[in-house]
Amino acid sequence: MPKPTILVIGLGHLGGVTLELLARQEWAGRVIGSSRDSERGAARCNLARLGAMAQGYPGEIEFVQLDLRDVDQVAESIRRLEPDLVLSTASPQTWWLPELLPPEAAARLSKARFGAWLPIHLTLNLDLMRAVRASEYPGPVLTAPYPDVVNCVLDRLEMAPTCGVGNIDEIVPKLRLLAAKKLQVPASEIEVTLVAHHALQKAVFRSPHDEAPQAVPPFYLVIDHLGEDVTDEVGGRDLLLEPFPLPGGPAWGFLTSGSAVRLVEAFLSNEDASLHAPSPAGLPGGYPVVVGKGLIRPRPLPDLSLGEAVQINERSHPFDGIHAIEEDGTTIFEPVTVQVLRDELGYDCERLLPHEAAERSRELVARFREYAQSWGVDLGQQR
Ligand SMILES: NC(=O)c1ccc[n+]([C@@H]2O[C@H](COP(=O)([O-])OP(=O)(O)OC[C@H]3O[C@@H](n4cnc5c(N)ncnc54)[C@H](OP(=O)(O)O)[C@@H]3O)[C@@H](O)[C@H]2O)c1
């Protein structure tokens, strides 16, 4: 059987690491990296190609220039390239840029909560899904930018990607590690079943110096050891919320990429695998899922219906500053989110209409850069 073709859109920090990991997988065939900038993108693909070859892999990497804003060009490229899977990490601005502000400014802005940046994470995914529909490409589309909410908005427009990557699946290894330590057994014997939203991450990966969170988003958690429920024995909730510092910034890409590559492999396999992923078929938040043969579905749980799982994640939206997502995809922000962005950035948005995402994203990026400048931080070429 021919090995699969994988199209990776966006070759920034996350896309670059994902490309490097995919280039070193026995099961992966042709990997096509793409971004707007031909010179930078081709050089990035050359690096991945040589690195893979140096490590003993064929390094079958190609580059194609794509600008997601050009929907017709992207649709035509997808038709021509005939990928077996599309993974997009493209975004006008990455999540950790506010961390470059002085601590006082970063703390003030973080009160807006993560969902405040929704237009930035939404805009290119909207363009991507328009292109996917236009190309009539039938395969899986996986997306990285804030899938717990973005894909839910796209679902209202009947344009949900197949699922997201990262987020919930970044929490699972922490739980396996800590539970294994507590029981003094190998982590391979521990299985975690988790329903949780992106909003939970802040509480899960705090450092020992951070205050314990006053309120924690709802979640569902079962920890098994060799098939036996040990959630209470290991203190599942405490393990989940135990401080677990990680470096901020681009190094996170290694965690997300590890999870994304495993998910990609599962999609392209003929066997079903039991994993976790954000937003399968545009559902809010993250779920245990069954993945294989190009398909994904939420894994049925013995004591929690899918409706109840969805409710857990719907109730988590406000912890990220998202008050509600209406039937037409309009997103209403929490009052605190609106107020903090108004006070700090002079940016005013109570409701985000999907068709305004591009314009809102441009304004938010520009105002954030002005704000950084006002605090003496020049973001320069930093994306
Ligand atoms: N789900 C998760 O767990 C998770 C984890 C980490 C990051 N993320 C998200 O993933 C996204 C990417 O993160 P990152 O750190 O890799 O960001 P980044 O380093 O800024 O990379 C984003 C890339 O998007 C590309 N891009 C921008 N506009 C484009 C367009 N119009 N068409 C095609 N490509 C375009 C850029 O490449 P060119 O300029 O060359 O076009 C850039 O390299 C962000 O939204 C981030 O928040 C999600």
Ligand as a Chemical Component Dictionary entry (heavy atoms), coordinates in Angstrom:
data_LIG
# 
_chem_comp.id                   LIG 
_chem_comp.type                 NON-POLYMER 
_chem_comp.pdbx_formal_charge   0 
_chem_comp.three_letter_code    LIG 
# 
loop_
_chem_comp_atom.comp_id 
_chem_comp_atom.atom_id 
_chem_comp_atom.alt_atom_id 
_chem_comp_atom.type_symbol 
_chem_comp_atom.charge 
_chem_comp_atom.model_Cartn_x 
_chem_comp_atom.model_Cartn_y 
_chem_comp_atom.model_Cartn_z 
_chem_comp_atom.pdbx_ordinal 
LIG N1  N1  N 0  -4.051 23.141 20.027 1  
LIG C1  C1  C 0  -2.932 23.268 20.723 2  
LIG O1  O1  O 0  -2.665 22.522 21.663 3  
LIG C2  C2  C 0  -1.942 24.337 20.319 4  
LIG C3  C3  C 0  -0.646 24.322 20.836 5  
LIG C4  C4  C 0  0.261  25.292 20.388 6  
LIG C5  C5  C 0  -0.153 26.258 19.479 7  
LIG N2  N2  N 1  -1.444 26.259 19.051 8  
LIG C6  C6  C 0  -1.917 27.257 18.089 9  
LIG O2  O2  O 0  -1.394 26.918 16.813 10 
LIG C7  C7  C 0  -1.243 28.109 16.041 11 
LIG C8  C8  C 0  0.181  28.182 15.528 12 
LIG O3  O3  O 0  1.061  28.340 16.615 13 
LIG P1  P1  P 0  2.606  28.648 16.337 14 
LIG O4  O4  O 0  3.230  28.808 17.650 15 
LIG O5  O5  O -1 3.143  27.699 15.371 16 
LIG O6  O6  O 0  2.471  30.101 15.643 17 
LIG P2  P2  P 0  3.535  30.819 14.677 18 
LIG O7  O7  O 0  4.903  30.407 15.024 19 
LIG O8  O8  O 0  3.192  32.257 14.679 20 
LIG O9  O9  O 0  3.194  30.183 13.243 21 
LIG C9  C9  C 0  2.025  30.476 12.550 22 
LIG C10 C10 C 0  2.314  30.241 11.101 23 
LIG O10 O10 O 0  1.115  30.527 10.354 24 
LIG C11 C11 C 0  1.520  30.890 9.053  25 
LIG N3  N3  N 0  0.562  31.778 8.424  26 
LIG C12 C12 C 0  0.176  33.004 8.846  27 
LIG N4  N4  N 0  -0.703 33.529 7.981  28 
LIG C13 C13 C 0  -0.877 32.610 7.005  29 
LIG C14 C14 C 0  -1.668 32.553 5.836  30 
LIG N5  N5  N 0  -2.448 33.585 5.475  31 
LIG N6  N6  N 0  -1.603 31.441 5.073  32 
LIG C15 C15 C 0  -0.811 30.415 5.390  33 
LIG N7  N7  N 0  -0.033 30.398 6.498  34 
LIG C16 C16 C 0  -0.068 31.492 7.280  35 
LIG C17 C17 C 0  2.839  31.631 9.221  36 
LIG O11 O11 O 0  3.734  31.238 8.200  37 
LIG P3  P3  P 0  4.132  32.247 7.019  38 
LIG O12 O12 O 0  4.274  33.607 7.620  39 
LIG O13 O13 O 0  5.374  31.686 6.454  40 
LIG O14 O14 O 0  2.994  32.134 6.071  41 
LIG C18 C18 C 0  3.401  31.150 10.542 42 
LIG O15 O15 O 0  4.580  30.439 10.368 43 
LIG C19 C19 C 0  -1.642 29.255 16.959 44 
LIG O16 O16 O 0  -2.992 29.564 16.735 45 
LIG C20 C20 C 0  -1.452 28.671 18.341 46 
LIG O17 O17 O 0  -2.208 29.316 19.318 47 
LIG C21 C21 C 0  -2.319 25.314 19.435 48 
# 
loop_
_chem_comp_bond.comp_id 
_chem_comp_bond.atom_id_1 
_chem_comp_bond.atom_id_2 
_chem_comp_bond.value_order 
_chem_comp_bond.pdbx_ordinal 
LIG N1  C1  SING 1  
LIG C1  O1  DOUB 2  
LIG C1  C2  SING 3  
LIG C2  C3  SING 4  
LIG C2  C21 DOUB 5  
LIG C3  C4  DOUB 6  
LIG C4  C5  SING 7  
LIG C5  N2  DOUB 8  
LIG N2  C6  SING 9  
LIG N2  C21 SING 10 
LIG C6  O2  SING 11 
LIG C6  C20 SING 12 
LIG O2  C7  SING 13 
LIG C7  C8  SING 14 
LIG C7  C19 SING 15 
LIG C8  O3  SING 16 
LIG O3  P1  SING 17 
LIG P1  O4  DOUB 18 
LIG P1  O5  SING 19 
LIG P1  O6  SING 20 
LIG O6  P2  SING 21 
LIG P2  O7  DOUB 22 
LIG P2  O8  SING 23 
LIG P2  O9  SING 24 
LIG O9  C9  SING 25 
LIG C9  C10 SING 26 
LIG C10 O10 SING 27 
LIG C10 C18 SING 28 
LIG O10 C11 SING 29 
LIG C11 N3  SING 30 
LIG C11 C17 SING 31 
LIG N3  C12 SING 32 
LIG N3  C16 SING 33 
LIG C12 N4  DOUB 34 
LIG N4  C13 SING 35 
LIG C13 C14 SING 36 
LIG C13 C16 DOUB 37 
LIG C14 N5  SING 38 
LIG C14 N6  DOUB 39 
LIG N6  C15 SING 40 
LIG C15 N7  DOUB 41 
LIG N7  C16 SING 42 
LIG C17 O11 SING 43 
LIG C17 C18 SING 44 
LIG O11 P3  SING 45 
LIG P3  O12 DOUB 46 
LIG P3  O13 SING 47 
LIG P3  O14 SING 48 
LIG C18 O15 SING 49 
LIG C19 O16 SING 50 
LIG C19 C20 SING 51 
LIG C20 O17 SING 52 
# 
